Amino acid sequence: MSELLEIIMIVSFGASWPLNVAKSLRTRSAKGKSVAFLLFIFFGYIAGIASKFTNAAYMAQFADKWYVLVFYFLNLSMVGLDIILYFRNRKLDKEREKNAGV
């Protein structure tokens, strides 16, 4: 039951990341985003993944419970992509500001 609740939590958190990435792609702007927030979330997912790999009970049943990590890695990749887009969009914002000042 605890694994099911954990999956619900991870899926709930993860549902917002594709929307966030789509917005970053569409707007091509970093305005309103916090890279610190994204990095905290990114490292939180890394900690969650590490906790699975260091949990002896989980690893003993890994063949039956591997799917839990799939959700962690999926969310981690979405947040990682959003971090990359943040830096790309920040560069685009600076270029627009520079060109507007010319």
C-alpha positions as a LaTeX table, in Angstrom:
\begin{tabular}{lrrr}
\hline
Residue & $x$ (\AA) & $y$ (\AA) & $z$ (\AA) \\
\hline
Met1 & 0.00 & 0.00 & 0.00 \\
Ser2 & 2.84 & 2.43 & 0.79 \\
Glu3 & 4.29 & 1.93 & $-2.70$ \\
Leu4 & 0.91 & 2.78 & $-4.25$ \\
Leu5 & 0.67 & 5.97 & $-2.19$ \\
Glu6 & 4.23 & 6.88 & $-3.15$ \\
Ile7 & 3.42 & 6.38 & $-6.84$ \\
Ile8 & 0.33 & 8.57 & $-6.49$ \\
Met9 & 2.48 & 11.27 & $-4.90$ \\
Ile10 & 5.17 & 11.04 & $-7.59$ \\
Val11 & 2.62 & 10.99 & $-10.44$ \\
Ser12 & 0.82 & 13.98 & $-8.93$ \\
Phe13 & 4.05 & 15.94 & $-8.71$ \\
Gly14 & 5.12 & 14.74 & $-12.13$ \\
Ala15 & 1.92 & 15.72 & $-13.90$ \\
Ser16 & 2.88 & 19.38 & $-13.71$ \\
Trp17 & 6.37 & 19.07 & $-15.19$ \\
Pro18 & 5.42 & 18.36 & $-18.83$ \\
Leu19 & 3.11 & 21.39 & $-18.68$ \\
Asn20 & 5.92 & 23.49 & $-17.22$ \\
Val21 & 8.34 & 22.34 & $-19.92$ \\
Ala22 & 5.75 & 23.07 & $-22.64$ \\
Lys23 & 5.30 & 26.59 & $-21.25$ \\
Ser24 & 9.07 & 27.14 & $-21.24$ \\
Leu25 & 9.24 & 26.03 & $-24.87$ \\
Arg26 & 6.24 & 28.13 & $-25.91$ \\
Thr27 & 7.11 & 31.40 & $-24.14$ \\
Arg28 & 10.86 & 31.24 & $-24.74$ \\
Ser29 & 11.29 & 33.31 & $-21.57$ \\
Ala30 & 12.72 & 32.63 & $-18.12$ \\
Lys31 & 10.69 & 35.42 & $-16.53$ \\
Gly32 & 8.78 & 34.21 & $-13.50$ \\
Lys33 & 10.94 & 31.10 & $-13.07$ \\
Ser34 & 13.29 & 30.39 & $-10.22$ \\
Val35 & 16.36 & 28.31 & $-11.03$ \\
Ala36 & 16.92 & 27.81 & $-7.30$ \\
Phe37 & 13.46 & 26.23 & $-7.00$ \\
Leu38 & 14.13 & 23.97 & $-9.98$ \\
Leu39 & 17.50 & 22.91 & $-8.55$ \\
Phe40 & 15.97 & 22.11 & $-5.15$ \\
Ile41 & 13.36 & 19.93 & $-6.82$ \\
Phe42 & 16.02 & 18.29 & $-9.02$ \\
Phe43 & 18.18 & 17.40 & $-6.03$ \\
Gly44 & 15.09 & 16.25 & $-4.13$ \\
Tyr45 & 14.40 & 13.69 & $-6.85$ \\
Ile46 & 18.05 & 12.59 & $-6.74$ \\
Ala47 & 17.70 & 12.10 & $-2.98$ \\
Gly48 & 14.51 & 10.09 & $-3.53$ \\
Ile49 & 16.26 & 7.87 & $-6.05$ \\
Ala50 & 19.25 & 7.44 & $-3.74$ \\
Ser51 & 16.93 & 6.52 & $-0.88$ \\
Lys52 & 15.52 & 3.68 & $-2.98$ \\
Phe53 & 18.97 & 2.35 & $-3.86$ \\
Thr54 & 20.11 & 2.48 & $-0.21$ \\
Asn55 & 16.93 & 0.86 & 1.16 \\
Ala56 & 17.76 & $-2.83$ & 1.70 \\
Ala57 & 14.09 & $-3.85$ & 1.87 \\
Tyr58 & 13.33 & $-2.11$ & $-1.42$ \\
Met59 & 16.38 & $-3.54$ & $-3.15$ \\
Ala60 & 15.51 & $-7.05$ & $-1.93$ \\
Gln61 & 12.22 & $-6.73$ & $-3.82$ \\
Phe62 & 13.58 & $-4.67$ & $-6.71$ \\
Ala63 & 12.45 & $-7.16$ & $-9.36$ \\
Asp64 & 8.85 & $-6.62$ & $-8.21$ \\
Lys65 & 9.06 & $-2.88$ & $-7.44$ \\
Trp66 & 11.35 & $-1.44$ & $-10.14$ \\
Tyr67 & 8.47 & 0.62 & $-11.58$ \\
Val68 & 8.55 & 3.05 & $-8.65$ \\
Leu69 & 11.96 & 4.29 & $-9.79$ \\
Val70 & 10.65 & 4.84 & $-13.33$ \\
Phe71 & 8.45 & 7.66 & $-12.03$ \\
Tyr72 & 11.35 & 9.22 & $-10.12$ \\
Phe73 & 13.59 & 9.14 & $-13.20$ \\
Leu74 & 10.82 & 10.48 & $-15.44$ \\
Asn75 & 10.25 & 13.44 & $-13.11$ \\
Leu76 & 13.99 & 14.00 & $-12.75$ \\
Ser77 & 14.37 & 14.17 & $-16.53$ \\
Met78 & 11.47 & 16.64 & $-16.86$ \\
Val79 & 12.93 & 18.93 & $-14.19$ \\
Gly80 & 16.38 & 18.59 & $-15.78$ \\
Leu81 & 14.95 & 19.60 & $-19.15$ \\
Asp82 & 13.22 & 22.58 & $-17.55$ \\
Ile83 & 16.53 & 23.66 & $-16.00$ \\
Ile84 & 18.20 & 23.52 & $-19.42$ \\
Leu85 & 15.33 & 25.50 & $-20.91$ \\
Tyr86 & 15.63 & 28.06 & $-18.10$ \\
Phe87 & 19.21 & 28.86 & $-19.08$ \\
Arg88 & 18.39 & 28.91 & $-22.78$ \\
Asn89 & 15.41 & 31.19 & $-22.16$ \\
Arg90 & 17.43 & 33.46 & $-19.88$ \\
Lys91 & 19.92 & 33.89 & $-22.71$ \\
Leu92 & 17.06 & 34.68 & $-25.11$ \\
Asp93 & 15.65 & 37.21 & $-22.62$ \\
Lys94 & 19.04 & 38.96 & $-22.43$ \\
Glu95 & 19.32 & 39.05 & $-26.23$ \\
Arg96 & 15.84 & 40.57 & $-26.53$ \\
Glu97 & 16.68 & 43.20 & $-23.91$ \\
Lys98 & 19.93 & 44.02 & $-25.67$ \\
Asn99 & 18.21 & 44.32 & $-29.07$ \\
Ala100 & 15.40 & 46.43 & $-27.60$ \\
Gly101 & 17.99 & 48.88 & $-26.26$ \\
Val102 & 19.65 & 49.35 & $-29.66$ \\
\hline
\end{tabular}
